[in-house]
């Protein structure tokens, strides 16, 4: 990864793993601007393979992943998400009024 320090390849595999995790965590940053270039499908599949091995409580793995490609899909998903948030907020306000 660009910007990460080089790891000592003479260290034990466990030490290398610890150093890799440490480097990833300490170099983390928020990104709010993205390039318009599409992410290669192979990269998405590799990321999802790794993410699929993430632990969850009692190994329930309660997540669902949808991969959206192209601006039309993203805009439709955004609109549906926005509508769902509005619906939830209306129900919560109604419940507050009843109490």
BAFI-3210 file (N, C-alpha, C; in Angstrom, 3 decimals, decimal comma, padded with zeros to 6 digits):
// residues 99
n [1|2|3|4|5|6|7|8|9|10|11|12|13|14|15|16|17|18|19|20|21|22|23|24|25|26|27|28|29|30|31|32|33|34|35|36|37|38|39|40|41|42|43|44|45|46|47|48|49|50|51|52|53|54|55|56|57|58|59|60|61|62|63|64|65|66|67|68|69|70|71|72|73|74|75|76|77|78|79|80|81|82|83|84|85|86|87|88|89|90|91|92|93|94|95|96|97|98|99]
n.u [000,854|000,491|002,263|002,490|004,730|007,696|007,861|009,769|011,153|012,639|011,642|009,585|006,719|004,444|005,172|005,384|002,725|001,507|002,795|001,792|-000,969|-000,843|000,308|-001,708|-003,854|-002,815|-002,279|-004,653|-007,165|-009,777|-011,721|-013,277|-013,645|-013,716|-012,222|-013,409|-013,045|-013,910|-013,955|-011,959|-013,436|-012,143|-010,774|-012,888|-014,027|-011,897|-011,736|-014,253|-013,984|-012,082|-013,446|-015,598|-014,572|-014,498|-014,930|-017,942|-020,446|-021,112|-020,677|-022,660|-022,693|-024,218|-024,479|-025,216|-024,267|-024,343|-023,268|-022,848|-022,817|-022,007|-023,449|-026,273|-027,348|-026,307|-027,523|-030,226|-030,184|-029,447|-031,711|-033,662|-032,648|-032,762|-035,522|-036,250|-035,069|-036,590|-039,099|-038,647|-038,019|-040,468|-042,113|-040,837|-041,213|-044,011|-044,371|-043,179|-044,949|-047,133|-046,357]
n.v [-001,186|002,185|004,731|003,425|002,277|000,374|-003,115|-005,186|-007,786|-009,835|-010,472|-012,574|-014,404|-013,866|-011,486|-009,864|-009,839|-008,521|-006,052|-005,252|-004,952|-002,973|-000,868|-000,451|000,400|002,677|004,342|005,008|006,943|009,323|009,450|011,559|012,341|011,087|009,397|009,407|007,036|003,655|000,942|-001,871|-005,030|-007,338|-006,343|-005,612|-008,147|-009,394|-007,818|-008,365|-011,108|-011,122|-009,556|-011,215|-013,050|-011,826|-011,630|-012,248|-011,801|-014,819|-016,012|-015,272|-013,683|-011,313|-009,603|-008,122|-007,715|-005,474|-004,836|-001,993|-000,746|001,847|005,090|005,291|003,117|003,715|006,193|005,404|003,659|005,456|007,116|005,280|004,627|007,110|007,519|005,401|006,213|008,512|007,363|005,790|007,830|009,224|007,275|007,065|009,653|009,689|007,700|008,973|011,078|009,709|008,934]
n.w [000,000|-000,772|000,906|003,324|005,870|005,114|005,722|007,931|006,423|007,439|009,843|011,966|010,667|012,282|013,572|011,341|010,531|012,692|012,449|009,963|010,488|012,463|010,970|009,066|010,686|012,020|009,912|008,854|007,243|006,616|003,689|001,540|-000,989|-004,211|-006,984|-010,372|-011,658|-012,365|-009,986|-010,359|-011,117|-010,154|-007,949|-006,270|-005,816|-004,459|-002,132|-001,016|-000,531|001,541|003,454|003,959|005,703|008,098|011,624|013,529|016,070|017,652|015,225|013,391|011,161|010,127|007,920|004,737|001,412|-001,225|-004,429|-006,180|-009,415|-011,572|-012,108|-012,236|-010,773|-008,254|-007,678|-007,604|-005,414|-003,423|-003,378|-002,515|000,016|001,272|001,321|002,986|005,397|005,922|006,295|008,613|010,429|010,511|011,729|014,208|015,224|015,367|017,301|019,483|019,869|020,851|023,344]
ca.u [000,000|001,244|002,253|002,735|006,150|008,130|007,961|010,991|010,842|013,398|010,896|008,720|005,413|003,536|005,597|005,021|001,271|001,238|003,266|000,873|-002,202|-000,506|000,486|-003,014|-004,668|-002,244|-002,234|-006,032|-007,646|-011,101|-011,705|-014,611|-013,647|-013,330|-011,973|-014,549|-012,676|-014,557|-013,085|-011,953|-014,232|-011,260|-010,492|-014,113|-014,150|-010,861|-012,151|-015,386|-013,478|-011,466|-014,501|-016,434|-013,932|-014,510|-015,703|-019,172|-020,910|-021,551|-020,495|-023,926|-022,413|-025,527|-024,408|-025,570|-023,495|-024,785|-022,260|-023,512|-021,917|-022,597|-024,147|-027,727|-027,618|-025,975|-028,575|-031,454|-029,972|-029,478|-033,105|-034,366|-032,139|-033,301|-036,943|-036,328|-034,771|-037,751|-040,154|-038,277|-038,138|-041,897|-042,613|-040,283|-041,905|-045,366|-044,289|-042,887|-046,180|-048,052|-045,895]
ca.v [000,000|003,427|005,535|002,624|001,983|-000,948|-004,062|-005,963|-009,124|-010,846|-010,758|-013,761|-014,120|-013,258|-010,096|-009,164|-009,649|-007,464|-004,796|-004,888|-004,453|-001,707|000,136|-000,160|001,156|003,995|005,183|005,169|008,308|009,418|009,929|012,065|012,671|009,876|009,512|008,889|005,761|002,500|000,001|-003,132|-006,110|-008,228|-005,703|-005,738|-009,547|-009,663|-007,142|-009,095|-012,383|-010,838|-009,088|-012,371|-013,799|-011,009|-012,283|-011,638|-012,455|-016,210|-016,312|-015,119|-012,956|-010,737|-008,562|-008,376|-006,791|-005,214|-004,100|-001,118|-000,258|002,869|006,156|005,079|002,231|004,423|007,190|004,695|003,172|006,635|007,541|004,305|004,786|008,362|007,293|004,526|007,037|009,374|006,503|005,454|009,057|009,489|006,320|007,407|010,865|009,288|006,986|009,962|011,830|008,858|008,698]
ca.w [000,000|-000,849|002,112|004,517|006,038|004,675|006,821|008,038|005,917|008,181|011,069|011,903|010,050|013,260|013,746|010,109|010,554|013,675|011,861|008,884|011,104|013,098|009,912|008,472|011,641|012,316|008,712|008,410|007,060|006,010|002,314|001,195|-002,414|-004,916|-008,413|-011,145|-012,271|-011,739|-009,275|-011,113|-010,537|-009,413|-006,654|-005,466|-005,398|-003,456|-000,897|-000,443|000,002|002,841|004,365|004,303|006,790|009,311|012,684|014,028|017,288|017,463|013,799|012,679|009,916|009,813|006,902|003,340|000,587|-002,586|-005,180|-007,145|-010,458|-012,425|-011,378|-012,155|-009,640|-007,017|-007,432|-007,195|-004,049|-002,560|-003,250|-001,661|001,384|001,796|001,607|004,161|006,571|006,155|006,840|009,999|011,233|010,712|012,719|015,511|015,680|015,742|018,575|020,515|020,118|021,601|024,719]
c.u [000,889|001,137|002,492|004,228|006,472|008,272|009,296|010,683|011,645|012,686|010,032|007,401|004,428|003,885|005,256|003,522|000,894|001,638|002,325|-000,421|-001,956|-000,389|-000,854|-003,870|-004,120|-002,167|-003,628|-006,386|-009,024|-010,966|-013,129|-014,712|-013,077|-013,094|-013,176|-014,273|-013,400|-013,524|-013,120|-012,703|-013,366|-010,939|-011,705|-014,252|-013,127|-011,236|-013,287|-014,963|-012,872|-012,536|-015,393|-015,861|-013,899|-015,367|-016,985|-019,592|-021,548|-021,558|-021,801|-023,751|-023,692|-025,526|-024,839|-024,829|-024,128|-023,692|-022,990|-022,485|-022,658|-023,423|-025,652|-028,094|-027,376|-027,064|-029,875|-031,343|-030,038|-030,916|-033,883|-033,932|-032,701|-034,775|-037,110|-036,046|-035,949|-038,873|-039,882|-038,457|-039,599|-042,482|-042,102|-040,964|-043,324|-045,355|-043,986|-044,146|-047,153|-047,620|-046,027]
c.v [001,234|004,189|004,750|002,367|000,578|-001,848|-004,778|-007,392|-010,212|-011,221|-011,997|-013,400|-013,461|-011,790|-009,266|-008,874|-008,528|-006,107|-004,325|-004,311|-003,096|-000,597|000,523|000,703|002,560|004,903|005,451|006,637|008,265|009,999|010,332|012,505|011,460|010,171|008,950|007,520|004,608|001,609|-001,309|-004,237|-007,047|-007,651|-005,831|-007,165|-009,897|-009,044|-007,906|-010,454|-012,181|-010,435|-010,243|-013,212|-013,007|-011,696|-011,518|-012,419|-013,797|-016,628|-016,213|-014,450|-012,295|-009,705|-009,068|-007,319|-006,696|-004,407|-003,309|-000,632|000,753|003,863|005,936|004,200|002,947|005,442|006,541|004,200|004,330|007,078|006,593|004,436|006,027|008,187|006,411|005,315|007,940|008,561|006,171|006,675|009,383|008,563|006,669|008,664|010,540|008,587|007,943|010,757|011,029|008,709|009,922]
c.w [000,000|000,463|003,390|004,643|005,554|005,887|006,766|007,611|006,613|009,479|010,865|011,227|011,016|013,468|012,515|010,079|011,516|013,099|010,754|009,443|011,747|012,058|009,295|009,392|011,840|011,104|008,150|008,263|006,423|004,614|001,959|-000,256|-003,151|-006,389|-009,174|-011,759|-011,584|-011,045|-010,052|-010,367|-009,686|-008,030|-005,732|-004,943|-004,324|-002,115|-000,226|000,109|001,386|003,854|004,815|005,418|008,094|010,373|013,009|015,262|016,981|015,992|013,005|011,318|009,382|008,692|005,537|002,525|-000,787|-003,262|-006,257|-008,150|-011,313|-011,638|-011,265|-010,965|-008,316|-006,678|-006,998|-005,763|-003,059|-002,323|-002,345|-000,202|002,037|002,172|002,843|005,436|006,920|006,802|008,309|010,896|011,508|011,772|014,113|016,065|016,126|017,085|019,736|020,878|020,970|023,058|025,588]
res [x|x|x|x|x|x|x|x|x|x|x|x|x|x|x|x|x|x|x|x|x|x|x|x|x|x|x|x|x|x|x|x|x|x|x|x|x|x|x|x|x|x|x|x|x|x|x|x|x|x|x|x|x|x|x|x|x|x|x|x|x|x|x|x|x|x|x|x|x|x|x|x|x|x|x|x|x|x|x|x|x|x|x|x|x|x|x|x|x|x|x|x|x|x|x|x|x|x|x]
***
